[in-house]
């Protein structure tokens, strides 16, 4: 089941190895992805049809579901399911709407005014995973802030189902968001299509969405080789739980398994100041795992996971900050004492009654988050991800007189005479 380590017996090298994940030491993933990118770039729609047959085992007559098909598939969703999706939509919208703020103008000195204004990114591409699990929740997480930001064109790609259509839940979310077309493309080839453009799929300015290691690798290559940007390097999902004796091992085990069922390359980590809690959690894992519908996938992810025993909360938090988890759960009644020590985390879940699942679906926060230690430098997706913040400045006659001499001196000391002249001629 879970491998268990003692924090104080781990060397610096041991810690580095434990916190390392989703590596591609032999470059096998990169080589595969580069071939896919090149094929799509050269052969466009035909390459996408070939990959649909190869990876999804479907023959596609057209590469998209149109408005009529979306409306028809929408009917397969029950009223109870629609209401749950609507509730999630409302909470996510409410949380993200608060992020769209107009900044005040600042007079840095008399007559010199500076400010920033938001402009939406014109064309955005949303990748909605649909491999071993279809994720309409990701559609909500990406589509809602894109709408709030005012993006002019929203291109959506999601893998086809075995019947060659999109999932009915994806169709219902498309209806809610006002998206009239969903492209039936998955994997690295979807990223390539949105980055380069094909006859059917428009080229976009920025690509959003989580995925497996192939999708993540495609995004990172695209970002470094084209003018198309990406949101974050969001790869296989992960959770780190810090727990003490006040935690419930039934809850902790359920949270570890919830993350592990995403895929075989997901990872669930338990860090605890209580050896008893670790032991009881492992017992609970053995009870809960076998009855899960995705038990085989979950079992492989748990085999890739582990627990760490620490003497203190400070040690637990030191390990967490080095790991920099996508999801961090503080499974303790004493969470208020340690939140100020959190430096690196994508999204944090506080207390014993706050499962990570709440953020995955309906609390309102975004679940598209940095993985693989990228939380050290990246934030999760927000409305900010879908806008550009353009700076403006204006000088009045008084402002030019007040700032002119300063600019002249600074330009001169840098040896840039033309810069100085641009001020001098106005003085």
N, C-alpha and C positions, 0 to 999 in steps of 0.2 A: 504494500500500500504506500503510504507516504514515507519517504526517507526522512530521518530526523538528524539534525546537526546541532551541536552546542556552539553557540556564538563565540564563546571565549576560547574554544579549541581551534577556531578557524584562522588560518594565516591570511595575510593580505591577498596572496594569490588565490587562496581558496574562495575568499569573498568575491573577488573579481570573476572567477569562474562561475560561482553560484548565481551571480546577478546578470551574467551574460545570457542572452537568448536570441533565438531566430537568426543564427549566423549562417553564412553561406561560404564556408571556408574554401570549398573547392570550386566556387563560382558556377556550380551547375545551374542554379536558379537564374543567375544573371545571363548565362549563355542561352538558356531556353527563352527567357523573356526578350532578349535582344533579337532573337530570330523571329519571334512573334511580332515585335514592333516593326521590324524591317518588312516582313511579309504584308502587314496591314498597310504600311506606308506605300508600298509598291502596288499592291493588288486590291486595296480597298474593300468594297462590299463582297467580292468573291472570296477573299481571305476570311472574312467574318462568317460567311456561309459554310466554308470548309471547317472552320473551328467549331461552329455550332454542331456540325455532324460528328466531328471528332470527339469533342468534350461533352456535349450535351445529348448526343445521340438523337438529334432531331434535324429534319430537312426543312429549311425555311424558304417559303415562296416570297415572303417579304420580311424585311428586317425590323418591323415595328408593329406595335398594336396601335390602331388608330382610335379616334374618339368613339366610334360606334362599337368597336370590340370592347373597349374599356367599359362603356356603359352596360354592355351585355354581361360581362364578367362580374361587374359590381353587384348584380342581382344574386350571385351565389353566396354573398356574405349575409349572415343572419343579423337580425335587428340588435340582438344582444352584443354581437361582435362589433357592429357599427357604432353602437353607443360607447363601448370601451375605447375604440379608436378616436371617437369624437372627444371624449373626456381627456385623453392623452393630448390630442391636438390643442384643446383649449388651454391646458396647463403649460404645454411647451410654448405656445404662442404668447401667453401672458408673461412668462419668464423672459423670453427673448425680446418682446416688444419694449421692455424696460431698458434694453441695451442701445436702442436707437435714440441717441441724444444729440441735440444741437449744442455746440460749444459756444461759449461767450467770446466776444472779441476782447483782446487784451491790448491796452495802450502801454507799450514797454517804456516809452518816454513821451513827453508831450509832443503830439503830432505824428507819432509813429505807432500805427495800429496793425496788429497781427492776429490772424485767426485761422481756423481750419473748417472746411466744409466737407460733408460726406457726399460721395458719388458712388452709385452702385457699380459693381463689375458688370459689364454689359452681357457677356455670355458665360454661363457657368455650366459645368457638367457634373451631374450627380450619379455616382456609382452605387447601386443598391445590391448588396450581395444576395445570392440566391443559390448557392451550392448545396451544402448539406442542410442548410436552414434558410428559408426565405425571411427577409427582415423588413416588413413594412414600417417598423418603428424607425429604421434608419432613414426611410423616405421622409417621414415626419421631421426627423432631426435635421435633415438637410434642406428639405423643401420649405419649411416654415421660415427659417431665417433668410433664405433666398427671397421669399415673397416680401418679408418685412423690409429687407434692404432695397427692394425695387429692381432686382435684376431683370433686364429686358428679355433675355432668352434663357430658358432653363431646359437643358438637354438631359434626359434621363436614360440610363442604361441599366438593364437587369437581365440576368440569364434567363433563357426560355425554360419553361417546365417541360416535362416529358411529352406533353400534348402539343408542344410548339407554341404555347400561349404564355402570357404573363400570369402570375399568381392573382387570384381574385382579390386578395387583400391589398396587393400593390395597386390593382385597378381602383379599389375604393379610395385609397389615399390619393391617387391621381385625380379622382373626381373632387375630393376635398380641396386639393391644392390648385385646381384649375389647369392641370397639366393634360394636354390633349393627345400626346403621343409618347409612348414608351418604347425605346429600342431594345430589341431582344438580343442583347449581346452581353457576355460576361467575361470575367477574367482579365488578364493582361491585354487581350485584344480589344476590350471595351475602352481601356485607358488609351490605347493607341489610336482608336477611332476618334475619340474626343480630342486628342492632342493634334492629330494630323488632318482630321476631316476625311470623309469619304463621300461618294455620291449621295448616300442616304443620310449620313450623320454629320451634322455641322461641326466645324472646329470651334473649340471654346477657349476662353481666356484663362480659366482656372478649373481644376478638377477636384472634386470632393468625394469622400467616402472611404470607409474601411474595406479591408479584404484580406485574403490570405497572403502568404509570402510572395507569391507571383504578382499579385496586384500591387503590393507595396513596392516591390522592386521596380515594376513598370513605372509607378509614379515617381520614384526617385530618379530613374534614368531620364524620364520625360522632363523633369524639372531642370536637369543639368544640361540637356541637349536641345531644348526648344524654348520658345518664349511663353509656353503654357506653364502656368504656376500650379502648385498643388496646395491643399489645405495643410495637412500634416502627414508624416510617415506613419499612418495608422495601420498596423499589421495585426497579427493574431492576438486575440484578447487575453487579458491577464488580470488577476486580482491579488492583492496582498492584504492579509488580515492580521491586525495586531490585537491580541486577546489576552485577558488575564483571568483570574479565578472567578470574576463576576460574569464572565461570558457563558452562554448556553452552548454546550458542544453540539446539540442538535441543530441549532441555528448556524453555527460555524461550519459544520459539515455541509449543510444545505447550500451555504454561500460558496464554499469551495467547489462543490459539484456544479452549481449554476454556471460558474465561469468555465469549468472544464468541459461542459457539454457543447460549447461553441465549436470546438474542433480539436483534432489530435495534437495540433501545435499550440493550443492554448496552455496557459500555466496558472496554477493556483498555489499560493504560498501562505503558510501560517507561521506567524512569529509570535511566540507567547512567553510570558514570564511564569507560566504554570505548566510543569511537566504533566500534572494530572489532567489539565485541560487538553493537552496534546494527545495523551493516551485515550481519553474519552472521545475526542474528535475522530481519531483513527477508527475506534470501535463503531462510531456512528457512520462513518464513510462506508464501512463494510456492510452495514445494514441498508443504507439508502441507495448505494450505487447499483446493485444488481437489478433493482426493480425499475430503473429508469428506461424509457423507450430508447434513448441514445446511449445505452450502457457501454457498448463496445468503444464508441468514440470517447466517451467520458473516461473510461478505464485507461486508455492510452495517454490521455492528457494528465491524469492523476499520476501515472507512472513517471511523467516528466516533471512532476511537482515535488514539493518537499515542505518540511517544517523546521523551524529554527527555535531553539530554546535560548532565552536570554535571562540574565539575572534582574535587569531593570527595564523600565519603560524607555529610558534614555538610550540604552543599547538597542532596544527594539526599533526605536525611531531612527537611530543611526543607520541600521541595516536597511530600513525602508527608504530613507533618503538616498542611499547608494543604489538601491534597486530601482527607485523612481517609478512606482507602479502607475499603470493606467487607472486602476481603481484601488482606492485605499479604504478599508473598513476598520474603524476603531471599535472593536467589539468589547466594550468595557463601560461600566457605569462611570468611570473616572475620565472620560474622554476630554472633558474641559481642561484637564491638567496638562494635556500634551498637544493640543491642536497648534499651539504657538511654535512647536518644534517642527512642524511639517514644512519642508522646504521644496521637495519634489514629489508631485502627485498630479494626476490628471483630474480626478474627481474624488471627493471624500465623503464617506458615509458614517455618520456619527451615532454611536450608541447601539444597543442590542436589538432595537426594533426598526433599524433602518437598513434593509437589505439592498444590495447593489442593484437588484432587479427593479427597484422603484425608479432609480435613475435611468435604467435601460429603457424604460417604457413611458412613465407617466408623471413623475414628480414635476418635471418642467425643465430640468437641466439637460444639457446635450450629451449624448452618449458617444459621439464621435471624438475620440480622445487620443493623445499621444501614447504609443506603446514602446516596448523595447528600450526603455530608459530615455526616450525622447522627451519625457515630462521634465527633464532637467532644463530644457530650453524652449519647449512649445507649450501653448495653452490648447484647450479643446476648442472645437468649432463653436463659433458664436456669430451674431450679426456682423461683428467687426470683420469676420473672415470673408464676408461677401461685399464689403465696401472698400473704397479707397478714401483716404483722408488727405485732401489737397490743402496745402497751406497757401494763405493769401497775406499780402501786406500792402499798406498804403501810407505814403508820406505826404503830409500837407506841407505848405511852405515853411511853417514853424518846425515841422518834423525834419525837413531837409537841413535846415540851419542847425538843429540840435544834434543830428547824427552825422552830418557831413564830414566834419573834421576828423572824427573817430575813424570813419571808413577810409578817408584819404591816408591817414597815418598807417593803418593796418595794411592797406594795399601797397603802400610804398615800402614798408619793411619786408613784405614778401616779394618785392621786385616786380610787381604787376602794375605797370604804369597806366595801361589802358583802363584797368579797374578804377584807379584813382581819377583818371580823366573823366570817366562817366559821371562821377560826382562833381568834379570841379566845374565842368561846363554848365552844370545846373545851379551851382552856387552863385 
